[in-house]
Amino acid sequence: MNLCPGIKAYIDKANELYDDEADHAGVDVQRRAYNDLCRAFAHPYPPGVTTREVSFSANGVAIPLRVYRPAAQGRPPAILFFHGGGFVLGDLDSHDSICADICGSTGAAVIAVHYRLAPEHPFPAAFDDCYAALCHVAAQAGSLGIDGSRLAVCGDASGGNLSAAVALAARDRGGPRLSGQVLIYPLCGVDFDLPAAHENANAPLLTRDATIRYWEIYMGGDPARATCYAAPLLATHFRALPPAFISTAQYDPVRDDGRIYAECLRNAGVPAELRNASRLVHGWLRARHMSDDAAQEFDAICGALKGMVA
């Protein structure tokens, strides 16, 4: 693998912090290990970025949100952020400094959503919560202090999947209008035999087997239950979706999902920019302060988001 030197250092440190044994432990152990890993790579907020915790009720539960506001006054546009973690791991804290950096770099408010996790809550729980969050944020833009006419969705890995699924649902259901969707190394389909899946079957930080395992957990052990809101590539058509920016990594078993989704959007007349980071791996977002290549990709993502909600 021709890896960026910074990403090599990140992988070494991540492997020290997240023992392979955790992958074979119970969900509670995995979640603690993952959050410890995330905490180790956290960084201070950019100057002027502040947060507040809110929640709303939907689907019979309270859904927590964390609202990041930039230093500038007024009603900024907003980016709804769905965290990664294979639909099983992660929460508002696991992606805290990532969201703060996006807020600081774009000048937009970032609203992070903590959706219900599998296996306790298999599909469609996470999707339902994320779509409910979009509808809530659009309806409560005034009280949240944002410009509800300028909304984008963004997420990494499973969060990228949820971002694409929410965009599909907003189109299908006549929901809130989105200015754009940014998908960071997303899982979009159900084909685990695409070339990248085998090329990167044992890639650092995410293997093909782990991808399949997370997917099966999300599907409650029944992959046949999948709809386009679980796997966006199953959509019957891709017309009338918001413009997309899709970031993939060369050494990632789900790399081809992002490429194929971009092709589907373009074939339907939807603007879709695809960037493939040739020296990065799945999960590089957390290495943006260690890897020059990751920093460049992060800047490109923030530039895309800023343009979408301008």
C-alpha positions in Angstrom: 0.0 0.0 0.0 1.3 3.4 -1.0 0.0 5.2 2.2 0.5 8.8 3.2 3.2 8.8 6.0 0.8 10.6 8.3 -1.9 8.0 7.8 0.6 5.2 8.6 1.3 6.9 11.9 -2.4 7.2 12.5 -3.0 3.5 11.8 -0.2 2.5 14.2 -1.7 4.6 17.0 -5.2 3.5 16.3 -4.2 -0.2 16.4 -2.5 0.4 19.7 -5.7 2.0 21.1 -8.3 -0.3 19.6 -7.2 -3.9 20.2 -8.5 -6.4 17.6 -9.9 -8.4 20.5 -12.5 -5.6 20.9 -14.1 -6.6 17.6 -14.9 -10.0 19.0 -16.2 -8.8 22.3 -19.7 -7.7 23.3 -21.2 -4.5 21.9 -20.7 -2.6 25.2 -17.0 -3.4 25.1 -16.7 -2.4 21.4 -18.4 0.9 22.1 -16.2 1.8 25.0 -13.1 0.9 22.9 -14.3 2.9 20.0 -15.1 6.0 22.1 -11.7 5.7 23.8 -10.1 5.7 20.3 -12.1 8.7 19.2 -11.2 10.6 22.4 -7.5 10.0 21.8 -7.7 11.8 18.4 -9.9 14.7 19.6 -8.8 18.3 19.2 -9.8 21.6 20.8 -12.6 23.5 19.1 -11.7 26.2 16.6 -11.9 29.7 18.0 -15.4 31.0 18.5 -17.2 27.6 18.0 -19.8 26.9 20.7 -22.3 24.1 21.4 -25.6 23.4 23.0 -27.4 20.2 23.7 -31.0 19.8 22.6 -33.4 16.9 21.9 -36.7 16.3 20.4 -39.2 13.4 20.5 -39.9 11.2 17.5 -40.5 7.5 16.8 -41.4 7.1 20.4 -38.0 8.1 21.7 -36.0 11.3 22.6 -33.3 12.0 19.9 -30.3 14.0 21.2 -28.8 16.7 19.0 -25.7 18.8 19.5 -25.7 22.2 17.8 -22.4 23.7 16.9 -22.5 27.4 16.1 -19.7 29.4 14.4 -18.3 32.6 15.8 -20.2 34.8 13.3 -23.6 36.2 14.4 -26.8 35.9 12.6 -28.7 32.9 11.2 -26.1 30.6 9.5 -26.9 27.8 7.1 -26.9 24.4 8.7 -25.3 21.0 8.1 -27.0 18.0 9.6 -24.2 15.5 10.5 -24.8 11.7 10.9 -21.8 10.0 12.7 -20.2 6.8 11.4 -19.5 3.6 13.4 -21.1 0.8 11.3 -24.6 1.5 12.6 -23.4 -0.1 15.9 -20.8 2.3 17.4 -20.5 6.0 17.9 -22.4 8.9 19.5 -22.3 12.7 19.8 -18.9 12.5 21.6 -17.2 10.2 19.1 -17.4 12.8 16.3 -17.4 15.9 18.5 -14.1 17.5 17.3 -14.9 16.6 13.7 -18.2 18.5 13.8 -16.5 21.4 15.5 -13.9 21.6 12.8 -16.5 21.5 10.1 -18.4 24.3 11.8 -15.2 26.4 12.1 -14.1 25.7 8.5 -17.5 26.3 6.8 -19.0 29.1 9.0 -22.2 27.0 9.0 -24.0 25.6 12.1 -23.5 21.8 12.4 -26.2 19.8 14.0 -25.0 16.3 15.0 -27.6 13.6 15.5 -27.4 10.6 17.8 -29.6 8.0 16.2 -30.5 4.7 17.7 -27.9 2.0 17.2 -28.0 -1.7 16.3 -28.2 -4.4 17.4 -30.7 -3.1 20.0 -32.4 -1.1 17.3 -31.9 -2.5 13.8 -33.0 -0.9 10.5 -35.1 1.2 10.1 -34.5 2.8 13.5 -31.3 4.8 12.6 -32.8 5.9 9.3 -36.1 6.9 10.9 -34.3 9.0 13.5 -32.1 10.7 11.0 -35.0 11.6 8.7 -37.0 12.8 11.7 -34.1 15.0 12.7 -34.1 16.6 9.2 -37.8 17.3 9.5 -37.4 18.7 13.0 -34.5 20.9 12.2 -36.3 22.4 9.1 -39.4 23.0 11.1 -37.6 24.5 14.1 -35.1 26.5 12.2 -36.2 29.7 14.0 -35.7 28.4 17.5 -32.4 26.8 16.5 -31.2 30.1 15.1 -30.4 28.8 11.6 -31.4 29.5 8.1 -33.7 26.6 7.3 -33.6 27.4 3.5 -29.9 26.4 3.4 -29.6 22.8 4.7 -27.2 20.0 3.7 -26.6 16.5 5.1 -23.2 15.0 5.7 -21.8 11.9 7.3 -18.9 9.4 7.3 -19.2 5.7 6.6 -22.6 4.5 8.0 -23.3 8.2 8.4 -22.7 8.7 4.7 -25.2 5.9 4.0 -27.7 7.7 6.3 -27.1 11.0 4.5 -27.9 9.5 1.1 -30.9 7.7 2.5 -32.3 10.9 4.1 -31.8 12.7 0.8 -33.8 10.0 -1.0 -36.6 10.1 1.6 -36.8 13.9 1.5 -37.3 13.6 -2.3 -39.8 10.7 -2.1 -41.8 12.1 0.7 -41.9 15.8 -0.3 -39.7 16.6 2.8 -37.4 19.5 3.5 -35.4 20.8 0.5 -31.7 20.0 0.8 -29.0 22.1 -0.8 -26.5 19.2 -0.9 -25.3 15.9 0.4 -21.7 15.1 1.3 -20.9 11.4 1.7 -17.5 10.4 3.2 -16.4 6.9 2.4 -20.0 5.7 2.4 -21.5 2.3 2.4 -24.3 2.6 -0.2 -25.1 -0.9 -1.5 -25.4 -4.6 -0.7 -22.7 -6.0 -3.1 -19.8 -7.1 -1.0 -18.0 -8.7 -4.0 -17.1 -5.5 -5.9 -13.4 -5.2 -6.9 -12.5 -2.9 -4.0 -14.0 -5.3 -1.4 -11.6 -8.0 -2.4 -8.6 -5.7 -3.2 -9.0 -4.3 0.4 -10.4 -7.4 2.1 -7.8 -7.0 4.9 -7.2 -3.2 4.7 -6.3 -1.3 7.9 -9.1 -0.1 10.1 -11.9 -1.8 8.1 -11.9 -5.2 6.5 -14.4 -6.8 4.2 -15.5 -9.3 6.9 -16.2 -6.4 9.4 -18.2 -4.5 6.8 -20.4 -7.6 6.2 -20.8 -8.1 9.9 -21.9 -4.6 10.6 -24.3 -4.7 7.7 -25.9 -7.9 9.0 -26.2 -6.4 12.5 -27.9 -3.3 11.0 -30.3 -5.6 9.1 -31.2 -7.5 12.2 -29.7 -10.7 10.7 -32.0 -10.5 7.6 -30.2 -8.6 4.7 -33.3 -9.3 2.5 -35.1 -6.6 4.5 -33.0 -3.9 2.9 -34.8 -1.1 1.0 -33.2 2.0 -0.7 -33.3 3.7 2.7 -31.0 1.0 4.0 -28.9 0.8 0.9 -29.3 3.8 -1.3 -28.0 2.0 -4.4 -31.3 0.0 -4.4 -33.2 3.1 -5.3 -35.4 2.8 -8.5 -34.1 6.1 -9.8 -31.8 8.9 -8.8 -33.5 11.9 -10.4 -34.2 15.1 -8.5 -31.7 14.5 -5.7 -29.6 17.3 -4.2 -26.0 17.8 -5.6 -23.5 15.5 -4.1 -19.8 15.5 -3.1 -18.5 12.0 -2.4 -15.1 11.3 -0.9 -13.7 7.8 -1.1 -10.4 6.2 -0.1 -8.2 3.9 -2.2 -7.6 1.3 0.5 -11.2 0.9 1.6 -13.4 -2.2 1.0 -16.4 0.1 0.4 -14.6 2.4 -2.1 -16.6 1.2 -5.1 -19.9 2.1 -3.4 -19.1 5.8 -3.5 -18.0 5.6 -7.1 -21.1 3.7 -8.3 -23.4 6.1 -6.4 -21.7 9.1 -8.1 -22.2 7.4 -11.4 -25.9 6.8 -10.7 -26.4 10.4 -9.8 -24.6 11.8 -12.8 -26.6 9.5 -15.1 -29.7 10.9 -13.6 -28.5 14.5 -14.3 -27.6 15.2 -10.7 -24.3 17.1 -10.1 -21.9 14.7 -8.3 -18.3 15.3 -7.6 -16.2 12.3 -6.7 -12.8 12.4 -5.1 -10.8 9.3 -4.4 -7.9 9.8 -1.9 -5.2 7.6 -3.4 -3.1 7.2 -0.2 -5.8 7.0 2.4 -7.8 4.3 4.2 -11.4 4.1 5.6 -11.6 6.2 8.7 -9.1 8.8 7.6 -11.3 11.7 8.8 -10.0 11.3 12.3 -6.4 11.6 11.0 -6.9 15.1 9.5 -4.5 16.7 11.9 -1.8 13.9 11.4 -1.9 13.3 7.6 -1.3 15.9 4.9 -3.5 13.9 2.5 -6.3 13.7 5.0 -6.0 17.4 5.7 -6.4 18.1 2.0 -9.4 15.9 1.7 -11.0 17.5 4.8 -10.5 20.9 3.3 -12.1 19.7 0.0 -15.1 18.4 2.0 -15.5 21.7 3.9 -15.2 23.7 0.7 -17.9 21.6 -0.9 -20.2 22.0 2.1 -19.6 25.8 2.2 -20.4 26.0 -1.5 -23.6 24.0 -1.2 -25.1 26.1 1.6 -23.8 29.5 0.5 
